[in-house]
């Protein structure tokens, strides 16, 4: 269960004194208690009102209203969901430098919320089961704290908040955000992703690839059906579909360097309606995931060849729809080191841990095709909790103390990023 938090009402804009309270000589930008309570309430409101990709109108409006209350001027992306907000100006007489951007994703998943908590989703069949409500709240809180620092002349260079839609819809809303100008004037970009395997108060970091590429694969098999008493006179479509499902992944494992981690995993197989009828059509759909970006570029041709080969062995005609998704997120060494320094400054070196490359896909990778950046894994597992709640499950939840950790991580990164000064 998430940590307890008292009900909160929105607080006014931060005063300079709210940023004090840290020991002398420490980094400013700590999260005030009043704002921390407000952010937990904000996250819970988003959790109760999840919106699917490209439909995040209420979420966008809520973020916009809070940023405008802080005196900021966000602009909505051209598609009507998601927004961008700049904070800070170059110091007088200083040359304008590229901004540091903080990215959040807004959309929920089309699955039911199965938790029994007061902030359970009120939208049937939709839930924030991937932590995007936390990502959004962290970036919002970061913007509010940095805006207060900027009013005091303590923000060393401009920053940008990027709230993008539709991360869960391939090839990802990051592309729309980039088209809408999210990276114009940006020198580097950072993000966090909730990780239920990492304890709250800790950060998982990795240089290089931290996620995999992820594409979508749809296969239709056709052939003459018939009576199950005479399979020799027809294409045994059930067997053909079963062989494609099992043999294609095995075949690819022998045609690609195993270190590339190319894997086809099926999520749907449909064929037939009666026990004594051989169907004329079968359909399969799944994902293609790959750890290596070069192998990912070759994957469509390799998958096409493997499916065609197996289908032909069973006299089935194959139609393949290969939908490009996202490349791997490849963390820039300098930016990953910046996040490590920021976490160390806030919570000590012991709060930073190495993390592995996952087979999950993330459209944050599209930003890194244009500018250097890094994504870290934000610990959300309550201390001492031994349950296994995974992402994309209806019972997914977080320890809300992670919001403070994320905000203070990002504010420290903004203050420590000397490369952009």
Helices and strands as residue ranges (DSSP letters): G 16-19, H 33-48, H 57-69, E 75-76, E 83-87, E 99-105, H 132-151, E 159-164, H 174-179, E 186-199, E 203-205, E 208-209, E 213-222, E 226-227, G 228-233, H 237-253, G 258-260, E 263-271, E 277-278, E 281-290, H 293-313, E 317-326, E 330-331, H 333-347, G 349-351, E 352-354, G 363-369, E 372-381, H 401-416, G 418-420
